[in-house]
Amino acid sequence: MVSSSAKRNESIAAGIPVLREATQIRPAEPSEMGEFARVVSTSLAMPAEQFGSLQSEWTLCAFEDGQLATAYAAWPFQMRMNGKAMAK
């Protein structure tokens, strides 16, 4: 399998104009969460299964040429004291 960057380099070398997809910054789609979990588990050296409860709307990712390039997630957090929420 030839990577998209290798194909792009071959086209440039041959003098063929190359149209490149724009870099997208957006939340991961639910269908992309498996790849998101793989990237994050590799980065953090943790099992991918630990990210199964992560919701796609908590993510922000960069996609380059349609491929997940980097990933970020923010988990909701609420401080509690003796079981009661401190702030809403």
C-alpha positions in Angstrom: 0.0 0.0 0.0 1.4 3.4 -1.0 0.8 6.2 1.4 -0.9 9.4 0.3 2.3 11.4 1.0 4.3 9.0 -1.3 1.7 9.5 -4.1 1.8 13.2 -3.6 5.7 13.2 -3.8 5.6 11.1 -7.0 3.1 13.6 -8.6 5.2 16.6 -7.6 8.3 14.9 -9.1 6.4 14.3 -12.3 5.3 17.9 -12.5 1.6 17.1 -11.9 -0.3 19.7 -9.9 -1.4 18.2 -6.6 -4.6 19.3 -4.8 -4.3 18.7 -1.1 -7.1 18.3 1.3 -7.2 21.0 3.9 -6.3 20.2 7.5 -9.5 19.8 9.5 -9.7 20.7 13.2 -12.9 19.2 14.5 -14.4 16.7 17.0 -14.0 13.1 16.1 -17.2 11.5 14.6 -18.6 8.5 16.5 -17.4 6.2 13.7 -13.8 7.5 14.2 -13.7 6.8 18.0 -12.0 3.4 17.4 -9.1 5.2 15.7 -9.1 7.9 18.3 -8.8 5.3 21.1 -5.9 3.6 19.2 -4.0 6.9 18.8 -4.6 8.0 22.4 -3.7 4.6 23.8 -0.5 4.6 21.9 0.4 8.1 23.1 -0.4 7.4 26.7 0.8 3.7 26.7 -2.6 2.7 28.1 -5.1 0.0 26.8 -7.5 1.3 24.2 -10.4 -0.2 26.1 -10.0 2.5 28.8 -11.2 5.1 26.3 -14.4 3.2 25.4 -16.7 5.5 27.5 -15.2 8.7 25.9 -17.8 10.6 24.0 -17.0 12.1 20.6 -18.3 15.5 21.6 -15.5 15.7 24.3 -12.8 15.4 21.6 -10.9 17.8 19.4 -8.7 16.4 16.6 -6.6 17.3 13.7 -7.2 15.4 10.4 -4.6 15.6 7.7 -5.6 14.2 4.3 -8.6 12.4 6.0 -6.4 10.7 8.5 -6.4 11.3 12.3 -3.1 13.2 13.0 -3.5 14.2 16.6 -6.2 14.0 19.3 -7.3 15.8 22.4 -10.1 15.1 24.9 -11.6 16.9 27.9 -13.5 14.9 30.4 -16.3 16.6 32.3 -15.2 17.2 35.9 -17.2 18.1 39.0 -15.7 18.6 42.4 -17.6 16.9 45.3 -17.3 17.0 49.0 -19.0 14.3 51.1 -20.9 13.3 47.9 -22.4 16.7 47.2 -21.4 18.8 44.2 -19.4 21.9 45.1 -20.4 23.9 42.0 -22.6 23.4 38.9 
